[in-house]
Structures are given as C-alpha cells and as structure tokens.
Amino acid sequence: MTKLEELTALFVNEINDFKNDIEKLENINNQLNDTKIKMDLSEYKTIIFSHQKEMASHLKANEAPLKSI
C-alpha cells in the first residue's frame, strides 16, 4: 500500500468514526429532550402557605391601629 492509500484509509476511518460519534450524540440529545423532570414542590407549598398565614396575621394586626386614625 502506498503512503497515499494509507492516508486515505486512515481518513475514511476517521470520518466513519466521527459519523458514528455524531449519531450517538444525536441519540443522547433525543433522549435528553424526551426526558421529563418533575420537581417535588410539596416542601415549598408548605413554606408558602405558612408565609401567607403569617402575612395575613400581620395585616390583621396592622388594620386595627389604622382604623383608629
């Protein structure tokens, strides 16, 4: 095999490997796009509900002095 044929064979192999790697990356990308992520918001809901109750009690406490003005 001549040097040119060796380089051509090497180049073809590299191109095929690159193509295979691109296909693998496309498959991974498709899998990532299809993946659904669901967050557990129950802890945040509890904190927000508690904060809302606290804010409501502050508003009630501030209403009485404002009515007397």
PDB file of N, CA, C and O in Angstrom:
ATOM      1  N   MET A   1       0.845  -1.179   0.000  1.00  0.00           N
ATOM      2  CA  MET A   1       0.000   0.000   0.000  1.00  0.00           C
ATOM      3  C   MET A   1       0.891   1.244   0.000  1.00  0.00           C
ATOM      4  O   MET A   1       1.873   1.320   0.738  1.00  0.00           O
ATOM      5  N   THR A   2       0.545   2.170  -0.804  1.00  0.00           N
ATOM      6  CA  THR A   2       1.350   3.393  -0.854  1.00  0.00           C
ATOM      7  C   THR A   2       0.943   4.312   0.281  1.00  0.00           C
ATOM      8  O   THR A   2      -0.071   4.118   0.951  1.00  0.00           O
ATOM      9  N   LYS A   3       1.761   5.296   0.460  1.00  0.00           N
ATOM     10  CA  LYS A   3       1.515   6.251   1.534  1.00  0.00           C
ATOM     11  C   LYS A   3       0.163   6.956   1.348  1.00  0.00           C
ATOM     12  O   LYS A   3      -0.559   7.180   2.320  1.00  0.00           O
ATOM     13  N   LEU A   4      -0.172   7.297   0.122  1.00  0.00           N
ATOM     14  CA  LEU A   4      -1.440   7.975  -0.179  1.00  0.00           C
ATOM     15  C   LEU A   4      -2.624   7.069   0.149  1.00  0.00           C
ATOM     16  O   LEU A   4      -3.626   7.537   0.689  1.00  0.00           O
ATOM     17  N   GLU A   5      -2.521   5.790  -0.169  1.00  0.00           N
ATOM     18  CA  GLU A   5      -3.594   4.851   0.137  1.00  0.00           C
ATOM     19  C   GLU A   5      -3.762   4.686   1.642  1.00  0.00           C
ATOM     20  O   GLU A   5      -4.885   4.585   2.135  1.00  0.00           O
ATOM     21  N   GLU A   6      -2.656   4.658   2.369  1.00  0.00           N
ATOM     22  CA  GLU A   6      -2.708   4.555   3.833  1.00  0.00           C
ATOM     23  C   GLU A   6      -3.382   5.778   4.438  1.00  0.00           C
ATOM     24  O   GLU A   6      -4.229   5.658   5.323  1.00  0.00           O
ATOM     25  N   LEU A   7      -3.004   6.940   3.961  1.00  0.00           N
ATOM     26  CA  LEU A   7      -3.617   8.174   4.459  1.00  0.00           C
ATOM     27  C   LEU A   7      -5.101   8.237   4.109  1.00  0.00           C
ATOM     28  O   LEU A   7      -5.913   8.701   4.910  1.00  0.00           O
ATOM     29  N   THR A   8      -5.451   7.772   2.916  1.00  0.00           N
ATOM     30  CA  THR A   8      -6.855   7.757   2.505  1.00  0.00           C
ATOM     31  C   THR A   8      -7.658   6.810   3.385  1.00  0.00           C
ATOM     32  O   THR A   8      -8.761   7.150   3.814  1.00  0.00           O
ATOM     33  N   ALA A   9      -7.127   5.644   3.654  1.00  0.00           N
ATOM     34  CA  ALA A   9      -7.809   4.670   4.513  1.00  0.00           C
ATOM     35  C   ALA A   9      -7.976   5.227   5.922  1.00  0.00           C
ATOM     36  O   ALA A   9      -9.036   5.082   6.531  1.00  0.00           O
ATOM     37  N   LEU A  10      -6.930   5.862   6.436  1.00  0.00           N
ATOM     38  CA  LEU A  10      -6.993   6.467   7.763  1.00  0.00           C
ATOM     39  C   LEU A  10      -8.044   7.575   7.800  1.00  0.00           C
ATOM     40  O   LEU A  10      -8.814   7.675   8.755  1.00  0.00           O
ATOM     41  N   PHE A  11      -8.070   8.390   6.774  1.00  0.00           N
ATOM     42  CA  PHE A  11      -9.033   9.489   6.688  1.00  0.00           C
ATOM     43  C   PHE A  11     -10.467   8.950   6.634  1.00  0.00           C
ATOM     44  O   PHE A  11     -11.356   9.484   7.297  1.00  0.00           O
ATOM     45  N   VAL A  12     -10.692   7.902   5.852  1.00  0.00           N
ATOM     46  CA  VAL A  12     -12.025   7.291   5.755  1.00  0.00           C
ATOM     47  C   VAL A  12     -12.445   6.719   7.103  1.00  0.00           C
ATOM     48  O   VAL A  12     -13.599   6.860   7.506  1.00  0.00           O
ATOM     49  N   ASN A  13     -11.521   6.079   7.795  1.00  0.00           N
ATOM     50  CA  ASN A  13     -11.822   5.535   9.121  1.00  0.00           C
ATOM     51  C   ASN A  13     -12.181   6.647  10.103  1.00  0.00           C
ATOM     52  O   ASN A  13     -13.130   6.524  10.878  1.00  0.00           O
ATOM     53  N   GLU A  14     -11.422   7.719  10.061  1.00  0.00           N
ATOM     54  CA  GLU A  14     -11.700   8.843  10.955  1.00  0.00           C
ATOM     55  C   GLU A  14     -13.075   9.457  10.670  1.00  0.00           C
ATOM     56  O   GLU A  14     -13.812   9.804  11.593  1.00  0.00           O
ATOM     57  N   ILE A  15     -13.405   9.586   9.393  1.00  0.00           N
ATOM     58  CA  ILE A  15     -14.717  10.134   9.011  1.00  0.00           C
ATOM     59  C   ILE A  15     -15.837   9.210   9.494  1.00  0.00           C
ATOM     60  O   ILE A  15     -16.850   9.684  10.009  1.00  0.00           O
ATOM     61  N   ASN A  16     -15.666   7.918   9.334  1.00  0.00           N
ATOM     62  CA  ASN A  16     -16.683   6.959   9.796  1.00  0.00           C
ATOM     63  C   ASN A  16     -16.835   7.005  11.319  1.00  0.00           C
ATOM     64  O   ASN A  16     -17.952   6.974  11.835  1.00  0.00           O
ATOM     65  N   ASP A  17     -15.718   7.077  12.030  1.00  0.00           N
ATOM     66  CA  ASP A  17     -15.775   7.190  13.492  1.00  0.00           C
ATOM     67  C   ASP A  17     -16.485   8.478  13.911  1.00  0.00           C
ATOM     68  O   ASP A  17     -17.286   8.485  14.845  1.00  0.00           O
ATOM     69  N   PHE A  18     -16.178   9.558  13.209  1.00  0.00           N
ATOM     70  CA  PHE A  18     -16.818  10.837  13.506  1.00  0.00           C
ATOM     71  C   PHE A  18     -18.331  10.753  13.269  1.00  0.00           C
ATOM     72  O   PHE A  18     -19.123  11.252  14.068  1.00  0.00           O
ATOM     73  N   LYS A  19     -18.710  10.123  12.176  1.00  0.00           N
ATOM     74  CA  LYS A  19     -20.135   9.957  11.854  1.00  0.00           C
ATOM     75  C   LYS A  19     -20.831   9.143  12.939  1.00  0.00           C
ATOM     76  O   LYS A  19     -21.932   9.488  13.369  1.00  0.00           O
ATOM     77  N   ASN A  20     -20.193   8.066  13.379  1.00  0.00           N
ATOM     78  CA  ASN A  20     -20.768   7.237  14.441  1.00  0.00           C
ATOM     79  C   ASN A  20     -20.910   8.022  15.741  1.00  0.00           C
ATOM     80  O   ASN A  20     -21.919   7.902  16.435  1.00  0.00           O
ATOM     81  N   ASP A  21     -19.911   8.815  16.064  1.00  0.00           N
ATOM     82  CA  ASP A  21     -19.980   9.633  17.274  1.00  0.00           C
ATOM     83  C   ASP A  21     -21.099  10.667  17.190  1.00  0.00           C
ATOM     84  O   ASP A  21     -21.789  10.919  18.178  1.00  0.00           O
ATOM     85  N   ILE A  22     -21.280  11.260  16.024  1.00  0.00           N
ATOM     86  CA  ILE A  22     -22.360  12.226  15.827  1.00  0.00           C
ATOM     87  C   ILE A  22     -23.714  11.546  16.008  1.00  0.00           C
ATOM     88  O   ILE A  22     -24.608  12.117  16.633  1.00  0.00           O
ATOM     89  N   GLU A  23     -23.880  10.346  15.476  1.00  0.00           N
ATOM     90  CA  GLU A  23     -25.132   9.613  15.629  1.00  0.00           C
ATOM     91  C   GLU A  23     -25.408   9.299  17.098  1.00  0.00           C
ATOM     92  O   GLU A  23     -26.545   9.400  17.559  1.00  0.00           O
ATOM     93  N   LYS A  24     -24.353   8.916  17.832  1.00  0.00           N
ATOM     94  CA  LYS A  24     -24.513   8.646  19.264  1.00  0.00           C
ATOM     95  C   LYS A  24     -24.936   9.916  20.004  1.00  0.00           C
ATOM     96  O   LYS A  24     -25.817   9.875  20.863  1.00  0.00           O
ATOM     97  N   LEU A  25     -24.310  11.033  19.669  1.00  0.00           N
ATOM     98  CA  LEU A  25     -24.671  12.296  20.312  1.00  0.00           C
ATOM     99  C   LEU A  25     -26.103  12.714  19.978  1.00  0.00           C
ATOM    100  O   LEU A  25     -26.809  13.254  20.830  1.00  0.00           O
ATOM    101  N   GLU A  26     -26.526  12.466  18.746  1.00  0.00           N
ATOM    102  CA  GLU A  26     -27.905  12.772  18.371  1.00  0.00           C
ATOM    103  C   GLU A  26     -28.883  11.915  19.166  1.00  0.00           C
ATOM    104  O   GLU A  26     -29.924  12.406  19.602  1.00  0.00           O
ATOM    105  N   ASN A  27     -28.558  10.645  19.359  1.00  0.00           N
ATOM    106  CA  ASN A  27     -29.418   9.764  20.162  1.00  0.00           C
ATOM    107  C   ASN A  27     -29.495  10.239  21.605  1.00  0.00           C
ATOM    108  O   ASN A  27     -30.574  10.267  22.197  1.00  0.00           O
ATOM    109  N   ILE A  28     -28.365  10.606  22.164  1.00  0.00           N
ATOM    110  CA  ILE A  28     -28.340  11.114  23.541  1.00  0.00           C
ATOM    111  C   ILE A  28     -29.142  12.407  23.631  1.00  0.00           C
ATOM    112  O   ILE A  28     -29.897  12.607  24.583  1.00  0.00           O
ATOM    113  N   ASN A  29     -28.981  13.280  22.646  1.00  0.00           N
ATOM    114  CA  ASN A  29     -29.720  14.535  22.636  1.00  0.00           C
ATOM    115  C   ASN A  29     -31.226  14.281  22.571  1.00  0.00           C
ATOM    116  O   ASN A  29     -31.995  14.939  23.272  1.00  0.00           O
ATOM    117  N   ASN A  30     -31.647  13.344  21.747  1.00  0.00           N
ATOM    118  CA  ASN A  30     -33.065  12.999  21.658  1.00  0.00           C
ATOM    119  C   ASN A  30     -33.587  12.432  22.972  1.00  0.00           C
ATOM    120  O   ASN A  30     -34.702  12.746  23.390  1.00  0.00           O
ATOM    121  N   GLN A  31     -32.791  11.610  23.614  1.00  0.00           N
ATOM    122  CA  GLN A  31     -33.195  11.053  24.907  1.00  0.00           C
ATOM    123  C   GLN A  31     -33.328  12.160  25.945  1.00  0.00           C
ATOM    124  O   GLN A  31     -34.265  12.152  26.743  1.00  0.00           O
ATOM    125  N   LEU A  32     -32.403  13.105  25.941  1.00  0.00           N
ATOM    126  CA  LEU A  32     -32.476  14.217  26.888  1.00  0.00           C
ATOM    127  C   LEU A  32     -33.688  15.097  26.623  1.00  0.00           C
ATOM    128  O   LEU A  32     -34.332  15.572  27.558  1.00  0.00           O
ATOM    129  N   ASN A  33     -33.996  15.312  25.362  1.00  0.00           N
ATOM    130  CA  ASN A  33     -35.168  16.124  25.023  1.00  0.00           C
ATOM    131  C   ASN A  33     -36.461  15.434  25.426  1.00  0.00           C
ATOM    132  O   ASN A  33     -37.443  16.104  25.747  1.00  0.00           O
ATOM    133  N   ASP A  34     -36.476  14.103  25.414  1.00  0.00           N
ATOM    134  CA  ASP A  34     -37.673  13.347  25.775  1.00  0.00           C
ATOM    135  C   ASP A  34     -37.810  13.135  27.284  1.00  0.00           C
ATOM    136  O   ASP A  34     -38.864  12.705  27.754  1.00  0.00           O
ATOM    137  N   THR A  35     -36.771  13.430  28.034  1.00  0.00           N
ATOM    138  CA  THR A  35     -36.791  13.211  29.472  1.00  0.00           C
ATOM    139  C   THR A  35     -37.639  14.278  30.152  1.00  0.00           C
ATOM    140  O   THR A  35     -37.449  15.475  29.936  1.00  0.00           O
ATOM    141  N   LYS A  36     -38.563  13.829  30.964  1.00  0.00           N
ATOM    142  CA  LYS A  36     -39.424  14.732  31.722  1.00  0.00           C
ATOM    143  C   LYS A  36     -38.898  14.800  33.160  1.00  0.00           C
ATOM    144  O   LYS A  36     -38.642  13.778  33.797  1.00  0.00           O
ATOM    145  N   ILE A  37     -38.748  16.012  33.641  1.00  0.00           N
ATOM    146  CA  ILE A  37     -38.262  16.213  35.010  1.00  0.00           C
ATOM    147  C   ILE A  37     -39.401  16.807  35.830  1.00  0.00           C
ATOM    148  O   ILE A  37     -39.958  17.847  35.479  1.00  0.00           O
ATOM    149  N   LYS A  38     -39.733  16.144  36.909  1.00  0.00           N
ATOM    150  CA  LYS A  38     -40.804  16.616  37.779  1.00  0.00           C
ATOM    151  C   LYS A  38     -40.200  16.975  39.126  1.00  0.00           C
ATOM    152  O   LYS A  38     -39.515  16.173  39.759  1.00  0.00           O
ATOM    153  N   MET A  39     -40.471  18.186  39.539  1.00  0.00           N
ATOM    154  CA  MET A  39     -39.937  18.650  40.814  1.00  0.00           C
ATOM    155  C   MET A  39     -40.948  18.382  41.929  1.00  0.00           C
ATOM    156  O   MET A  39     -42.156  18.455  41.707  1.00  0.00           O
ATOM    157  N   ASP A  40     -40.461  18.079  43.102  1.00  0.00           N
ATOM    158  CA  ASP A  40     -41.312  17.905  44.270  1.00  0.00           C
ATOM    159  C   ASP A  40     -41.449  19.266  44.942  1.00  0.00           C
ATOM    160  O   ASP A  40     -40.515  19.758  45.575  1.00  0.00           O
ATOM    161  N   LEU A  41     -42.617  19.859  44.796  1.00  0.00           N
ATOM    162  CA  LEU A  41     -42.855  21.207  45.320  1.00  0.00           C
ATOM    163  C   LEU A  41     -43.587  21.199  46.647  1.00  0.00           C
ATOM    164  O   LEU A  41     -43.962  22.264  47.137  1.00  0.00           O
ATOM    165  N   SER A  42     -43.802  20.046  47.243  1.00  0.00           N
ATOM    166  CA  SER A  42     -44.596  19.973  48.471  1.00  0.00           C
ATOM    167  C   SER A  42     -43.965  20.776  49.604  1.00  0.00           C
ATOM    168  O   SER A  42     -44.679  21.436  50.359  1.00  0.00           O
ATOM    169  N   GLU A  43     -42.659  20.731  49.734  1.00  0.00           N
ATOM    170  CA  GLU A  43     -41.998  21.490  50.802  1.00  0.00           C
ATOM    171  C   GLU A  43     -42.163  22.989  50.582  1.00  0.00           C
ATOM    172  O   GLU A  43     -42.397  23.739  51.530  1.00  0.00           O
ATOM    173  N   TYR A  44     -42.041  23.425  49.330  1.00  0.00           N
ATOM    174  CA  TYR A  44     -42.203  24.842  49.028  1.00  0.00           C
ATOM    175  C   TYR A  44     -43.636  25.294  49.249  1.00  0.00           C
ATOM    176  O   TYR A  44     -43.873  26.404  49.724  1.00  0.00           O
ATOM    177  N   LYS A  45     -44.599  24.434  48.905  1.00  0.00           N
ATOM    178  CA  LYS A  45     -46.002  24.771  49.126  1.00  0.00           C
ATOM    179  C   LYS A  45     -46.277  24.986  50.614  1.00  0.00           C
ATOM    180  O   LYS A  45     -47.004  25.905  50.992  1.00  0.00           O
ATOM    181  N   THR A  46     -45.694  24.136  51.452  1.00  0.00           N
ATOM    182  CA  THR A  46     -45.870  24.271  52.899  1.00  0.00           C
ATOM    183  C   THR A  46     -45.273  25.584  53.392  1.00  0.00           C
ATOM    184  O   THR A  46     -45.883  26.274  54.208  1.00  0.00           O
ATOM    185  N   ILE A  47     -44.102  25.929  52.911  1.00  0.00           N
ATOM    186  CA  ILE A  47     -43.442  27.173  53.329  1.00  0.00           C
ATOM    187  C   ILE A  47     -44.251  28.375  52.867  1.00  0.00           C
ATOM    188  O   ILE A  47     -44.433  29.326  53.628  1.00  0.00           O
ATOM    189  N   ILE A  48     -44.737  28.347  51.639  1.00  0.00           N
ATOM    190  CA  ILE A  48     -45.523  29.471  51.117  1.00  0.00           C
ATOM    191  C   ILE A  48     -46.830  29.613  51.872  1.00  0.00           C
ATOM    192  O   ILE A  48     -47.240  30.726  52.202  1.00  0.00           O
ATOM    193  N   PHE A  49     -47.495  28.488  52.152  1.00  0.00           N
ATOM    194  CA  PHE A  49     -48.747  28.539  52.898  1.00  0.00           C
ATOM    195  C   PHE A  49     -48.519  29.131  54.286  1.00  0.00           C
ATOM    196  O   PHE A  49     -49.304  29.957  54.752  1.00  0.00           O
ATOM    197  N   SER A  50     -47.452  28.708  54.935  1.00  0.00           N
ATOM    198  CA  SER A  50     -47.112  29.237  56.259  1.00  0.00           C
ATOM    199  C   SER A  50     -46.829  30.735  56.185  1.00  0.00           C
ATOM    200  O   SER A  50     -47.252  31.498  57.054  1.00  0.00           O
ATOM    201  N   HIS A  51     -46.117  31.147  55.150  1.00  0.00           N
ATOM    202  CA  HIS A  51     -45.806  32.571  54.974  1.00  0.00           C
ATOM    203  C   HIS A  51     -47.082  33.379  54.722  1.00  0.00           C
ATOM    204  O   HIS A  51     -47.228  34.484  55.244  1.00  0.00           O
ATOM    205  N   GLN A  52     -47.997  32.838  53.935  1.00  0.00           N
ATOM    206  CA  GLN A  52     -49.259  33.529  53.675  1.00  0.00           C
ATOM    207  C   GLN A  52     -50.058  33.714  54.955  1.00  0.00           C
ATOM    208  O   GLN A  52     -50.635  34.780  55.175  1.00  0.00           O
ATOM    209  N   LYS A  53     -50.101  32.694  55.802  1.00  0.00           N
ATOM    210  CA  LYS A  53     -50.808  32.816  57.079  1.00  0.00           C
ATOM    211  C   LYS A  53     -50.168  33.882  57.958  1.00  0.00           C
ATOM    212  O   LYS A  53     -50.857  34.665  58.611  1.00  0.00           O
ATOM    213  N   GLU A  54     -48.851  33.898  57.961  1.00  0.00           N
ATOM    214  CA  GLU A  54     -48.129  34.888  58.764  1.00  0.00           C
ATOM    215  C   GLU A  54     -48.397  36.301  58.253  1.00  0.00           C
ATOM    216  O   GLU A  54     -48.601  37.221  59.045  1.00  0.00           O
ATOM    217  N   MET A  55     -48.396  36.472  56.955  1.00  0.00           N
ATOM    218  CA  MET A  55     -48.670  37.795  56.375  1.00  0.00           C
ATOM    219  C   MET A  55     -50.104  38.232  56.664  1.00  0.00           C
ATOM    220  O   MET A  55     -50.345  39.410  56.927  1.00  0.00           O
ATOM    221  N   ALA A  56     -51.053  37.308  56.619  1.00  0.00           N
ATOM    222  CA  ALA A  56     -52.447  37.637  56.929  1.00  0.00           C
ATOM    223  C   ALA A  56     -52.574  38.093  58.374  1.00  0.00           C
ATOM    224  O   ALA A  56     -53.308  39.038  58.665  1.00  0.00           O
ATOM    225  N   SER A  57     -51.870  37.434  59.274  1.00  0.00           N
ATOM    226  CA  SER A  57     -51.942  37.844  60.684  1.00  0.00           C
ATOM    227  C   SER A  57     -51.295  39.219  60.878  1.00  0.00           C
ATOM    228  O   SER A  57     -51.772  40.002  61.700  1.00  0.00           O
ATOM    229  N   HIS A  58     -50.238  39.528  60.155  1.00  0.00           N
ATOM    230  CA  HIS A  58     -49.623  40.858  60.238  1.00  0.00           C
ATOM    231  C   HIS A  58     -50.577  41.926  59.704  1.00  0.00           C
ATOM    232  O   HIS A  58     -50.688  43.012  60.272  1.00  0.00           O
ATOM    233  N   LEU A  59     -51.262  41.607  58.608  1.00  0.00           N
ATOM    234  CA  LEU A  59     -52.220  42.569  58.058  1.00  0.00           C
ATOM    235  C   LEU A  59     -53.352  42.844  59.035  1.00  0.00           C
ATOM    236  O   LEU A  59     -53.759  43.993  59.208  1.00  0.00           O
ATOM    237  N   LYS A  60     -53.862  41.800  59.674  1.00  0.00           N
ATOM    238  CA  LYS A  60     -54.921  41.989  60.669  1.00  0.00           C
ATOM    239  C   LYS A  60     -54.427  42.818  61.837  1.00  0.00           C
ATOM    240  O   LYS A  60     -55.156  43.671  62.344  1.00  0.00           O
ATOM    241  N   ALA A  61     -53.199  42.580  62.270  1.00  0.00           N
ATOM    242  CA  ALA A  61     -52.640  43.324  63.397  1.00  0.00           C
ATOM    243  C   ALA A  61     -52.450  44.795  63.042  1.00  0.00           C
ATOM    244  O   ALA A  61     -52.578  45.658  63.910  1.00  0.00           O
ATOM    245  N   ASN A  62     -52.151  45.092  61.788  1.00  0.00           N
ATOM    246  CA  ASN A  62     -51.940  46.475  61.368  1.00  0.00           C
ATOM    247  C   ASN A  62     -53.247  47.191  61.026  1.00  0.00           C
ATOM    248  O   ASN A  62     -53.268  48.421  60.974  1.00  0.00           O
ATOM    249  N   GLU A  63     -54.331  46.460  60.793  1.00  0.00           N
ATOM    250  CA  GLU A  63     -55.600  47.087  60.446  1.00  0.00           C
ATOM    251  C   GLU A  63     -56.193  47.833  61.630  1.00  0.00           C
ATOM    252  O   GLU A  63     -56.744  48.921  61.462  1.00  0.00           O
ATOM    253  N   ALA A  64     -56.090  47.273  62.808  1.00  0.00           N
ATOM    254  CA  ALA A  64     -56.691  47.898  63.979  1.00  0.00           C
ATOM    255  C   ALA A  64     -56.110  49.296  64.256  1.00  0.00           C
ATOM    256  O   ALA A  64     -56.882  50.237  64.438  1.00  0.00           O
ATOM    257  N   PRO A  65     -54.796  49.464  64.295  1.00  0.00           N
ATOM    258  CA  PRO A  65     -54.269  50.812  64.537  1.00  0.00           C
ATOM    259  C   PRO A  65     -54.616  51.792  63.406  1.00  0.00           C
ATOM    260  O   PRO A  65     -54.795  52.982  63.662  1.00  0.00           O
ATOM    261  N   LEU A  66     -54.710  51.321  62.197  1.00  0.00           N
ATOM    262  CA  LEU A  66     -55.021  52.202  61.084  1.00  0.00           C
ATOM    263  C   LEU A  66     -56.474  52.657  61.123  1.00  0.00           C
ATOM    264  O   LEU A  66     -56.766  53.770  60.684  1.00  0.00           O
ATOM    265  N   LYS A  67     -57.400  51.839  61.631  1.00  0.00           N
ATOM    266  CA  LYS A  67     -58.812  52.221  61.749  1.00  0.00           C
ATOM    267  C   LYS A  67     -59.003  53.331  62.748  1.00  0.00           C
ATOM    268  O   LYS A  67     -59.916  54.147  62.617  1.00  0.00           O
ATOM    269  N   SER A  68     -58.144  53.366  63.749  1.00  0.00           N
ATOM    270  CA  SER A  68     -58.299  54.406  64.781  1.00  0.00           C
ATOM    271  C   SER A  68     -57.800  55.760  64.321  1.00  0.00           C
ATOM    272  O   SER A  68     -58.058  56.766  64.982  1.00  0.00           O
ATOM    273  N   ILE A  69     -57.101  55.808  63.219  1.00  0.00           N
ATOM    274  CA  ILE A  69     -56.577  57.083  62.738  1.00  0.00           C
ATOM    275  C   ILE A  69     -57.621  57.843  62.013  1.00  0.00           C
ATOM    276  O   ILE A  69     -57.360  58.947  61.534  1.00  0.00           O
TER     277      ILE A  69
END
